Amino acid sequence: MLNFFLKVSDLSLQRLMKSSLHFHIIVEIIPLLRFIINIFNKLTNFFRFKSSREIVIIKTINPDARTEQNKHKYKPFTGGTFMEFTEEIRQRFMKVSPANIGHQITGGFMKMEIKPVVDEMKVCGPAYTIQGFERDSTSLYYAMQKAPKGSVLVIDRGTETTYAWVGEFVAIMAQQCGMAGIIIDGPATDKLALKKGNFPVFCTGFSPITSMVTGTSKGAVQIPISCGGTVVKPGDIILGDADGVIVVPEDFLPYLETAEKKEAVEIARREFLANGGIYNKRPDFDVVKLFEYDMDKNIQNIKNNECKYD
């Protein structure tokens, strides 16, 4: 059969060669066909590489290399430069409630399924972002060695909810590496051990099926990720406690200062209520009058910053 096709091919080629016109056309077309085949092979190899799960991709970028596209949509950053997050700033954040930051913004909240292992746990620090899929947690171990001290490891697990990337020993290693805490959009393991420890771990639940370090699936660090339904970029300030986790806007100082003032007001309010005060007759305004007030006028006063509310 092979000989038959070879003979047919030879006869066809001889016939074509007899025509000089056909011969010149073939000579001209062959380089073009080779070029097209070469481009096709390169594209095939490229997409095969992109879709392969047998390669670990570890990416690092400058935390300050942020673009307009990656900024929080709910609060445009107009400061021009990014504020330095110091230990003194972190200690100030640790004294305020995330709710008093969240009271000032309209986005950046992680879904309520992400909770601390122990209610008393609180975490604050710049995000060191991690993206990982399936069972291979190579990117997490890489991040623990590369992240600056004081970082909060924020892990995007995509839609994977089976494998636990964080457990007793990961928490111990992260603490020894100087991390401030771990937030993972997925399950953890070793629940009892994590509860006994003092290292902040926030997760969606627990699983007995754990991860492995195999280097066989894609992973990335220090890229914009999605965690708990909100965007987290490298260097974003993370603040979390039993009420939940929020991503603080990049120009964080005004939000911190306002939260500190609210903390002071709440101390006075607790004392007011403890002494028999009624909430709708607070010293600053009467809720009953506010509710019965002409709504259109009330809305206009709010727009003009003439009506106090909190």
NUKE-895057 format. One record per residue (C-alpha): residue number from 0; residue in three letters; x, y, z. Coordinates in Angstrom, 1 decimal. Each point is the difference from the previous one (the first is absolute). Layout:
N
<site nr="NUM" rest="Ala" east="X" north="Y" up="Z"/>
...
//
This chain:
310
<site nr="0" rest="Met" east="0.0" north="0.0" up="0.0"/>
<site nr="1" rest="Leu" east="2.8" north="2.4" up="0.9"/>
<site nr="2" rest="Asn" east="1.8" north="-0.7" up="-3.3"/>
<site nr="3" rest="Phe" east="-3.3" north="0.7" up="-1.8"/>
<site nr="4" rest="Phe" east="-0.2" north="3.5" up="1.6"/>
<site nr="5" rest="Leu" east="3.6" north="0.7" up="-0.7"/>
<site nr="6" rest="Lys" east="-0.5" north="-0.8" up="-3.7"/>
<site nr="7" rest="Val" east="-3.1" north="2.2" up="-0.2"/>
<site nr="8" rest="Ser" east="1.9" north="2.8" up="1.7"/>
<site nr="9" rest="Asp" east="2.9" north="-0.4" up="-2.4"/>
<site nr="10" rest="Leu" east="-2.3" north="0.1" up="-3.0"/>
<site nr="11" rest="Ser" east="-1.8" north="3.1" up="1.3"/>
<site nr="12" rest="Leu" east="3.2" north="1.7" up="0.7"/>
<site nr="13" rest="Gln" east="1.3" north="-0.8" up="-3.6"/>
<site nr="14" rest="Arg" east="-3.1" north="1.4" up="-1.5"/>
<site nr="15" rest="Leu" east="0.3" north="3.2" up="2.0"/>
<site nr="16" rest="Met" east="3.6" north="0.3" up="-0.8"/>
<site nr="17" rest="Lys" east="-0.8" north="-0.2" up="-3.8"/>
<site nr="18" rest="Ser" east="-1.8" north="3.3" up="0.4"/>
<site nr="19" rest="Ser" east="2.5" north="2.8" up="0.7"/>
<site nr="20" rest="Leu" east="-2.8" north="2.2" up="1.2"/>
<site nr="21" rest="His" east="-1.0" north="-2.6" up="2.6"/>
<site nr="22" rest="Phe" east="3.6" north="-0.5" up="1.0"/>
<site nr="23" rest="His" east="0.5" north="3.7" up="0.7"/>
<site nr="24" rest="Ile" east="-3.2" north="0.2" up="2.0"/>
<site nr="25" rest="Ile" east="1.1" north="-2.9" up="2.2"/>
<site nr="26" rest="Val" east="3.4" north="1.6" up="0.5"/>
<site nr="27" rest="Glu" east="-1.6" north="3.2" up="1.1"/>
<site nr="28" rest="Ile" east="-2.6" north="-1.6" up="2.2"/>
<site nr="29" rest="Ile" east="2.3" north="-2.4" up="2.0"/>
<site nr="30" rest="Pro" east="1.7" north="2.8" up="2.1"/>
<site nr="31" rest="Leu" east="-3.4" north="1.5" up="0.8"/>
<site nr="32" rest="Leu" east="-1.3" north="-3.4" up="1.0"/>
<site nr="33" rest="Arg" east="3.0" north="-0.5" up="2.2"/>
<site nr="34" rest="Phe" east="-0.4" north="3.4" up="1.6"/>
<site nr="35" rest="Ile" east="-3.7" north="-0.7" up="0.8"/>
<site nr="36" rest="Ile" east="0.8" north="-3.5" up="1.4"/>
<site nr="37" rest="Asn" east="2.7" north="1.6" up="2.2"/>
<site nr="38" rest="Ile" east="-2.4" north="2.6" up="1.4"/>
<site nr="39" rest="Phe" east="-2.7" north="-2.7" up="0.6"/>
<site nr="40" rest="Asn" east="2.5" north="-2.1" up="2.0"/>
<site nr="41" rest="Lys" east="1.1" north="2.9" up="2.1"/>
<site nr="42" rest="Leu" east="-3.6" north="0.9" up="0.8"/>
<site nr="43" rest="Thr" east="-0.8" north="-3.6" up="0.9"/>
<site nr="44" rest="Asn" east="3.0" north="-0.2" up="2.3"/>
<site nr="45" rest="Phe" east="-0.9" north="3.3" up="1.7"/>
<site nr="46" rest="Phe" east="-3.6" north="-1.0" up="0.8"/>
<site nr="47" rest="Arg" east="1.2" north="-3.4" up="1.1"/>
<site nr="48" rest="Phe" east="2.3" north="1.6" up="2.4"/>
<site nr="49" rest="Lys" east="-2.7" north="2.4" up="1.3"/>
<site nr="50" rest="Ser" east="-2.4" north="-2.8" up="0.7"/>
<site nr="51" rest="Ser" east="2.5" north="-2.5" up="1.4"/>
<site nr="52" rest="Arg" east="-0.4" north="-0.9" up="3.6"/>
<site nr="53" rest="Glu" east="3.5" north="-1.5" up="0.2"/>
<site nr="54" rest="Ile" east="1.8" north="3.3" up="0.4"/>
<site nr="55" rest="Val" east="0.2" north="2.1" up="3.1"/>
<site nr="56" rest="Ile" east="-0.1" north="3.7" up="-0.8"/>
<site nr="57" rest="Ile" east="1.3" north="2.2" up="2.7"/>
<site nr="58" rest="Lys" east="-0.4" north="3.7" up="-0.7"/>
<site nr="59" rest="Thr" east="1.3" north="2.9" up="2.0"/>
<site nr="60" rest="Ile" east="-0.8" north="3.7" up="-0.5"/>
<site nr="61" rest="Asn" east="0.8" north="3.2" up="1.7"/>
<site nr="62" rest="Pro" east="-2.8" north="0.5" up="2.6"/>
<site nr="63" rest="Asp" east="-0.1" north="3.7" up="-1.0"/>
<site nr="64" rest="Ala" east="-0.3" north="-0.7" up="-3.7"/>
<site nr="65" rest="Arg" east="-3.7" north="0.5" up="0.0"/>
<site nr="66" rest="Thr" east="-2.0" north="1.1" up="-3.1"/>
<site nr="67" rest="Glu" east="-3.2" north="1.9" up="-0.4"/>
<site nr="68" rest="Gln" east="-1.7" north="-3.2" up="-1.0"/>
<site nr="69" rest="Asn" east="0.8" north="-1.7" up="3.2"/>
<site nr="70" rest="Lys" east="-1.0" north="2.7" up="2.4"/>
<site nr="71" rest="His" east="-3.1" north="-0.4" up="2.2"/>
<site nr="72" rest="Lys" east="-3.0" north="1.2" up="-1.9"/>
<site nr="73" rest="Tyr" east="-1.8" north="1.0" up="3.1"/>
<site nr="74" rest="Lys" east="2.6" north="2.6" up="1.1"/>
<site nr="75" rest="Pro" east="2.2" north="1.6" up="-2.7"/>
<site nr="76" rest="Phe" east="3.5" north="0.6" up="1.3"/>
<site nr="77" rest="Thr" east="1.0" north="3.6" up="-0.6"/>
<site nr="78" rest="Gly" east="2.9" north="0.4" up="2.4"/>
<site nr="79" rest="Gly" east="2.7" north="-0.3" up="-2.5"/>
<site nr="80" rest="Thr" east="2.3" north="-2.1" up="2.2"/>
<site nr="81" rest="Phe" east="-0.7" north="-3.0" up="2.1"/>
<site nr="82" rest="Met" east="0.1" north="0.4" up="3.8"/>
<site nr="83" rest="Glu" east="2.6" north="-1.9" up="1.9"/>
<site nr="84" rest="Phe" east="-1.4" north="-2.7" up="2.3"/>
<site nr="85" rest="Thr" east="2.1" north="0.1" up="3.2"/>
<site nr="86" rest="Glu" east="-0.2" north="-2.1" up="3.1"/>
<site nr="87" rest="Glu" east="-1.4" north="3.1" up="1.8"/>
<site nr="88" rest="Ile" east="-2.8" north="0.1" up="-2.6"/>
<site nr="89" rest="Arg" east="-0.7" north="-3.7" up="0.4"/>
<site nr="90" rest="Gln" east="-0.4" north="0.4" up="3.8"/>
<site nr="91" rest="Arg" east="-2.4" north="2.8" up="-0.6"/>
<site nr="92" rest="Phe" east="-2.1" north="-2.1" up="-2.3"/>
<site nr="93" rest="Met" east="0.0" north="-2.8" up="2.5"/>
<site nr="94" rest="Lys" east="-1.8" north="2.2" up="2.5"/>
<site nr="95" rest="Val" east="-2.9" north="0.8" up="-2.3"/>
<site nr="96" rest="Ser" east="-2.8" north="-2.2" up="-1.2"/>
<site nr="97" rest="Pro" east="-0.2" north="-0.9" up="-3.7"/>
<site nr="98" rest="Ala" east="-3.7" north="1.1" up="0.3"/>
<site nr="99" rest="Asn" east="1.2" north="3.6" up="0.6"/>
<site nr="100" rest="Ile" east="2.0" north="-0.2" up="-3.2"/>
<site nr="101" rest="Gly" east="-2.8" north="-1.8" up="-1.9"/>
<site nr="102" rest="His" east="-2.4" north="2.7" up="1.2"/>
<site nr="103" rest="Gln" east="1.9" north="2.4" up="-2.3"/>
<site nr="104" rest="Ile" east="0.2" north="-2.0" up="-3.2"/>
<site nr="105" rest="Thr" east="-2.4" north="-1.9" up="-2.3"/>
<site nr="106" rest="Gly" east="2.2" north="-2.8" up="-1.3"/>
<site nr="107" rest="Gly" east="3.0" north="-2.2" up="0.8"/>
<site nr="108" rest="Phe" east="-1.8" north="-2.4" up="2.4"/>
<site nr="109" rest="Met" east="0.8" north="-3.7" up="-0.1"/>
<site nr="110" rest="Lys" east="-2.9" north="-2.4" up="0.1"/>
<site nr="111" rest="Met" east="-1.2" north="-0.9" up="3.4"/>
<site nr="112" rest="Glu" east="1.0" north="-3.6" up="-0.4"/>
<site nr="113" rest="Ile" east="3.6" north="1.0" up="0.7"/>
<site nr="114" rest="Lys" east="0.3" north="0.0" up="3.7"/>
<site nr="115" rest="Pro" east="2.8" north="-0.2" up="2.6"/>
<site nr="116" rest="Val" east="0.7" north="-3.4" up="1.5"/>
<site nr="117" rest="Val" east="-0.5" north="1.6" up="3.4"/>
<site nr="118" rest="Asp" east="-2.3" north="3.1" up="0.4"/>
<site nr="119" rest="Glu" east="2.7" north="1.8" up="2.0"/>
<site nr="120" rest="Met" east="2.5" north="-0.1" up="-2.9"/>
<site nr="121" rest="Lys" east="0.7" north="3.3" up="-1.7"/>
<site nr="122" rest="Val" east="2.3" north="0.7" up="-2.9"/>
<site nr="123" rest="Cys" east="1.4" north="3.0" up="-1.8"/>
<site nr="124" rest="Gly" east="2.7" north="0.5" up="-2.5"/>
<site nr="125" rest="Pro" east="0.9" north="0.5" up="-3.7"/>
<site nr="126" rest="Ala" east="-1.2" north="-2.8" up="-2.2"/>
<site nr="127" rest="Tyr" east="2.4" north="-2.4" up="-1.6"/>
<site nr="128" rest="Thr" east="-2.2" north="-1.6" up="-2.6"/>
<site nr="129" rest="Ile" east="0.1" north="-3.7" up="-1.0"/>
<site nr="130" rest="Gln" east="-2.0" north="-1.8" up="-2.7"/>
<site nr="131" rest="Gly" east="-0.1" north="-3.8" up="0.0"/>
<site nr="132" rest="Phe" east="-2.1" north="-2.7" up="-1.5"/>
<site nr="133" rest="Glu" east="-0.8" north="-3.6" up="0.9"/>
<site nr="134" rest="Arg" east="2.2" north="-1.9" up="2.4"/>
<site nr="135" rest="Asp" east="3.5" north="1.4" up="-0.6"/>
<site nr="136" rest="Ser" east="0.9" north="2.7" up="2.5"/>
<site nr="137" rest="Thr" east="3.5" north="0.8" up="-1.3"/>
<site nr="138" rest="Ser" east="-0.9" north="3.7" up="-0.4"/>
<site nr="139" rest="Leu" east="-1.0" north="0.3" up="3.7"/>
<site nr="140" rest="Tyr" east="3.4" north="-1.4" up="1.2"/>
<site nr="141" rest="Tyr" east="1.8" north="2.2" up="-2.5"/>
<site nr="142" rest="Ala" east="-1.9" north="3.0" up="1.4"/>
<site nr="143" rest="Met" east="0.8" north="-0.7" up="3.6"/>
<site nr="144" rest="Gln" east="3.7" north="0.2" up="-0.9"/>
<site nr="145" rest="Lys" east="-0.3" north="3.1" up="-2.1"/>
<site nr="146" rest="Ala" east="-2.6" north="2.2" up="1.7"/>
<site nr="147" rest="Pro" east="1.2" north="2.9" up="2.1"/>
<site nr="148" rest="Lys" east="-0.5" north="-0.3" up="3.8"/>
<site nr="149" rest="Gly" east="-3.3" north="1.3" up="1.1"/>
<site nr="150" rest="Ser" east="-1.8" north="-1.1" up="-3.2"/>
<site nr="151" rest="Val" east="-3.4" north="-1.6" up="0.0"/>
<site nr="152" rest="Leu" east="0.0" north="-3.0" up="-2.4"/>
<site nr="153" rest="Val" east="-3.3" north="0.3" up="-2.0"/>
<site nr="154" rest="Ile" east="-0.7" north="-3.1" up="-2.0"/>
<site nr="155" rest="Asp" east="-2.3" north="-0.3" up="-3.0"/>
<site nr="156" rest="Arg" east="-1.1" north="-3.6" up="-0.5"/>
<site nr="157" rest="Gly" east="-2.3" north="0.7" up="-2.9"/>
<site nr="158" rest="Thr" east="-3.0" north="-2.3" up="0.1"/>
<site nr="159" rest="Glu" east="1.9" north="-2.9" up="1.8"/>
<site nr="160" rest="Thr" east="-1.6" north="-0.8" up="3.4"/>
<site nr="161" rest="Thr" east="1.4" north="-3.5" up="0.7"/>
<site nr="162" rest="Tyr" east="3.6" north="0.2" up="0.8"/>
<site nr="163" rest="Ala" east="1.2" north="1.7" up="3.2"/>
<site nr="164" rest="Trp" east="3.1" north="2.1" up="-0.6"/>
<site nr="165" rest="Val" east="0.4" north="1.3" up="3.5"/>
<site nr="166" rest="Gly" east="0.4" north="-2.1" up="3.1"/>
<site nr="167" rest="Glu" east="2.0" north="-0.2" up="3.3"/>
<site nr="168" rest="Phe" east="3.4" north="-0.1" up="-1.5"/>
<site nr="169" rest="Val" east="-0.6" north="2.5" up="-2.7"/>
<site nr="170" rest="Ala" east="-1.2" north="2.4" up="2.7"/>
<site nr="171" rest="Ile" east="3.1" north="-0.6" up="2.1"/>
<site nr="172" rest="Met" east="2.4" north="0.5" up="-3.0"/>
<site nr="173" rest="Ala" east="-1.8" north="3.2" up="-1.0"/>
<site nr="174" rest="Gln" east="0.3" north="1.3" up="3.5"/>
<site nr="175" rest="Gln" east="3.7" north="-0.9" up="0.1"/>
<site nr="176" rest="Cys" east="0.5" north="1.8" up="-3.3"/>
<site nr="177" rest="Gly" east="-1.5" north="3.2" up="1.5"/>
<site nr="178" rest="Met" east="-3.4" north="0.0" up="-1.7"/>
<site nr="179" rest="Ala" east="-2.9" north="1.9" up="1.7"/>
<site nr="180" rest="Gly" east="-2.6" north="-2.6" up="-1.0"/>
<site nr="181" rest="Ile" east="-1.6" north="-2.0" up="-2.8"/>
<site nr="182" rest="Ile" east="-3.3" north="0.5" up="-1.8"/>
<site nr="183" rest="Ile" east="-1.1" north="-2.7" up="-2.3"/>
<site nr="184" rest="Asp" east="-3.1" north="-0.2" up="-2.2"/>
<site nr="185" rest="Gly" east="-0.3" north="-3.7" up="0.7"/>
<site nr="186" rest="Pro" east="0.2" north="-2.6" up="2.8"/>
<site nr="187" rest="Ala" east="2.8" north="-0.5" up="2.6"/>
<site nr="188" rest="Thr" east="0.7" north="-3.1" up="2.0"/>
<site nr="189" rest="Asp" east="1.2" north="-0.8" up="3.5"/>
<site nr="190" rest="Lys" east="-2.8" north="2.0" up="1.6"/>
<site nr="191" rest="Leu" east="0.7" north="-0.9" up="3.6"/>
<site nr="192" rest="Ala" east="3.7" north="0.8" up="-0.4"/>
<site nr="193" rest="Leu" east="-0.6" north="3.3" up="-1.7"/>
<site nr="194" rest="Lys" east="-2.4" north="0.9" up="2.8"/>
<site nr="195" rest="Lys" east="2.6" north="-0.6" up="2.6"/>
<site nr="196" rest="Gly" east="2.6" north="2.1" up="-1.9"/>
<site nr="197" rest="Asn" east="0.1" north="3.8" up="0.0"/>
<site nr="198" rest="Phe" east="0.7" north="0.5" up="-3.7"/>
<site nr="199" rest="Pro" east="-2.9" north="1.6" up="-1.9"/>
<site nr="200" rest="Val" east="-1.5" north="-2.3" up="-2.6"/>
<site nr="201" rest="Phe" east="-3.2" north="0.9" up="-1.9"/>
<site nr="202" rest="Cys" east="-1.7" north="-2.6" up="-2.2"/>
<site nr="203" rest="Thr" east="-3.3" north="-1.2" up="-1.3"/>
<site nr="204" rest="Gly" east="-0.1" north="-3.2" up="1.9"/>
<site nr="205" rest="Phe" east="2.0" north="-3.2" up="0.6"/>
<site nr="206" rest="Ser" east="0.9" north="-3.1" up="-2.0"/>
<site nr="207" rest="Pro" east="1.9" north="-3.2" up="0.8"/>
<site nr="208" rest="Ile" east="1.4" north="-0.1" up="-3.6"/>
<site nr="209" rest="Thr" east="3.2" north="1.9" up="0.0"/>
<site nr="210" rest="Ser" east="2.3" north="1.5" up="-2.7"/>
<site nr="211" rest="Met" east="3.4" north="-1.2" up="-1.2"/>
<site nr="212" rest="Val" east="3.1" north="1.7" up="-1.2"/>
<site nr="213" rest="Thr" east="0.5" north="-1.6" up="-3.4"/>
<site nr="214" rest="Gly" east="0.8" north="2.9" up="-2.5"/>
<site nr="215" rest="Thr" east="-2.5" north="-1.5" up="-2.4"/>
<site nr="216" rest="Ser" east="-2.7" north="2.8" up="-0.3"/>
<site nr="217" rest="Lys" east="0.0" north="3.6" up="-0.8"/>
<site nr="218" rest="Gly" east="0.6" north="2.5" up="2.8"/>
<site nr="219" rest="Ala" east="0.7" north="3.7" up="0.2"/>
<site nr="220" rest="Val" east="1.0" north="2.6" up="2.6"/>
<site nr="221" rest="Gln" east="-0.3" north="3.7" up="0.3"/>
<site nr="222" rest="Ile" east="-2.7" north="0.5" up="-2.7"/>
<site nr="223" rest="Pro" east="-3.5" north="1.4" up="0.4"/>
<site nr="224" rest="Ile" east="-2.2" north="-2.7" up="1.2"/>
<site nr="225" rest="Ser" east="-3.6" north="-0.6" up="1.1"/>
<site nr="226" rest="Cys" east="-0.5" north="-1.1" up="3.6"/>
<site nr="227" rest="Gly" east="-3.4" north="-0.2" up="1.6"/>
<site nr="228" rest="Gly" east="-1.6" north="1.6" up="-2.9"/>
<site nr="229" rest="Thr" east="2.1" north="3.2" up="0.0"/>
<site nr="230" rest="Val" east="3.2" north="1.1" up="-1.8"/>
<site nr="231" rest="Val" east="3.2" north="-0.1" up="2.0"/>
<site nr="232" rest="Lys" east="3.2" north="1.5" up="-1.4"/>
<site nr="233" rest="Pro" east="3.5" north="-0.4" up="1.3"/>
<site nr="234" rest="Gly" east="0.6" north="2.4" up="2.8"/>
<site nr="235" rest="Asp" east="-3.7" north="0.7" up="0.8"/>
<site nr="236" rest="Ile" east="-0.6" north="0.5" up="3.7"/>
<site nr="237" rest="Ile" east="-2.1" north="-2.9" up="1.4"/>
<site nr="238" rest="Leu" east="-1.9" north="0.3" up="3.2"/>
<site nr="239" rest="Gly" east="-2.0" north="-2.8" up="1.5"/>
<site nr="240" rest="Asp" east="-1.7" north="-1.2" up="3.2"/>
<site nr="241" rest="Ala" east="-3.0" north="-2.0" up="1.0"/>
<site nr="242" rest="Asp" east="-2.3" north="2.4" up="-1.9"/>
<site nr="243" rest="Gly" east="1.8" north="-0.8" up="-3.3"/>
<site nr="244" rest="Val" east="2.8" north="1.1" up="-2.3"/>
<site nr="245" rest="Ile" east="0.3" north="3.3" up="-2.0"/>
<site nr="246" rest="Val" east="2.5" north="1.4" up="-2.4"/>
<site nr="247" rest="Val" east="0.8" north="3.5" up="1.1"/>
<site nr="248" rest="Pro" east="0.2" north="2.6" up="-2.8"/>
<site nr="249" rest="Glu" east="3.5" north="0.9" up="-1.1"/>
<site nr="250" rest="Asp" east="-0.1" north="3.5" up="1.5"/>
<site nr="251" rest="Phe" east="-0.7" north="-1.6" up="3.4"/>
<site nr="252" rest="Leu" east="1.0" north="2.8" up="2.4"/>
<site nr="253" rest="Pro" east="-3.2" north="2.0" up="-0.1"/>
<site nr="254" rest="Tyr" east="-2.0" north="-3.2" up="0.5"/>
<site nr="255" rest="Leu" east="2.1" north="-0.9" up="3.0"/>
<site nr="256" rest="Glu" east="-0.3" north="3.4" up="1.6"/>
<site nr="257" rest="Thr" east="-3.8" north="0.0" up="-0.4"/>
<site nr="258" rest="Ala" east="-0.2" north="-3.5" up="1.4"/>
<site nr="259" rest="Glu" east="2.1" north="1.2" up="3.0"/>
<site nr="260" rest="Lys" east="-2.4" north="2.9" up="0.6"/>
<site nr="261" rest="Lys" east="-3.0" north="-2.4" up="-0.2"/>
<site nr="262" rest="Glu" east="1.6" north="-2.3" up="2.6"/>
<site nr="263" rest="Ala" east="0.2" north="3.0" up="2.4"/>
<site nr="264" rest="Val" east="-3.7" north="0.8" up="-0.8"/>
<site nr="265" rest="Glu" east="-1.0" north="-3.5" up="0.7"/>
<site nr="266" rest="Ile" east="1.6" north="0.0" up="3.4"/>
<site nr="267" rest="Ala" east="-2.1" north="3.1" up="0.9"/>
<site nr="268" rest="Arg" east="-3.1" north="-1.7" up="-1.5"/>
<site nr="269" rest="Arg" east="0.5" north="-3.1" up="2.1"/>
<site nr="270" rest="Glu" east="0.2" north="2.1" up="3.1"/>
<site nr="271" rest="Phe" east="-3.2" north="1.9" up="-1.2"/>
<site nr="272" rest="Leu" east="-1.9" north="-3.2" up="-0.4"/>
<site nr="273" rest="Ala" east="1.3" north="-1.5" up="3.2"/>
<site nr="274" rest="Asn" east="-1.4" north="3.0" up="1.9"/>
<site nr="275" rest="Gly" east="-3.5" north="-0.6" up="-1.4"/>
<site nr="276" rest="Gly" east="0.3" north="2.0" up="-3.2"/>
<site nr="277" rest="Ile" east="-2.4" north="-0.8" up="-2.9"/>
<site nr="278" rest="Tyr" east="1.5" north="-0.4" up="-3.4"/>
<site nr="279" rest="Asn" east="-2.7" north="2.1" up="-1.8"/>
<site nr="280" rest="Lys" east="0.7" north="2.9" up="2.4"/>
<site nr="281" rest="Arg" east="3.7" north="0.2" up="-0.4"/>
<site nr="282" rest="Pro" east="1.7" north="3.3" up="0.7"/>
<site nr="283" rest="Asp" east="1.0" north="0.5" up="-3.6"/>
<site nr="284" rest="Phe" east="-3.4" north="-0.5" up="-1.7"/>
<site nr="285" rest="Asp" east="-3.5" north="-1.4" up="0.6"/>
<site nr="286" rest="Val" east="-0.7" north="-3.1" up="-2.2"/>
<site nr="287" rest="Val" east="-3.8" north="0.5" up="0.3"/>
<site nr="288" rest="Lys" east="0.3" north="3.5" up="-1.4"/>
<site nr="289" rest="Leu" east="2.3" north="-1.1" up="-2.7"/>
<site nr="290" rest="Phe" east="-2.4" north="-2.8" up="-1.1"/>
<site nr="291" rest="Glu" east="-3.0" north="2.4" up="0.0"/>
<site nr="292" rest="Tyr" east="1.9" north="2.7" up="-1.7"/>
<site nr="293" rest="Asp" east="-1.0" north="1.0" up="-3.6"/>
<site nr="294" rest="Met" east="1.9" north="-2.6" up="-2.0"/>
<site nr="295" rest="Asp" east="0.7" north="2.1" up="-3.1"/>
<site nr="296" rest="Lys" east="1.4" north="2.7" up="2.2"/>
<site nr="297" rest="Asn" east="1.9" north="-2.5" up="2.1"/>
<site nr="298" rest="Ile" east="1.7" north="-1.5" up="-3.2"/>
<site nr="299" rest="Gln" east="1.0" north="3.5" up="-1.1"/>
<site nr="300" rest="Asn" east="1.5" north="0.7" up="3.5"/>
<site nr="301" rest="Ile" east="2.0" north="-3.2" up="-0.2"/>
<site nr="302" rest="Lys" east="1.3" north="1.0" up="-3.5"/>
<site nr="303" rest="Asn" east="0.9" north="3.4" up="1.5"/>
<site nr="304" rest="Asn" east="1.7" north="-1.7" up="3.0"/>
<site nr="305" rest="Glu" east="-2.5" north="1.8" up="2.3"/>
<site nr="306" rest="Cys" east="-1.4" north="-3.1" up="1.6"/>
<site nr="307" rest="Lys" east="2.0" north="-2.2" up="2.4"/>
<site nr="308" rest="Tyr" east="-0.4" north="-3.7" up="-0.2"/>
<site nr="309" rest="Asp" east="2.0" north="-3.1" up="0.8"/>
//
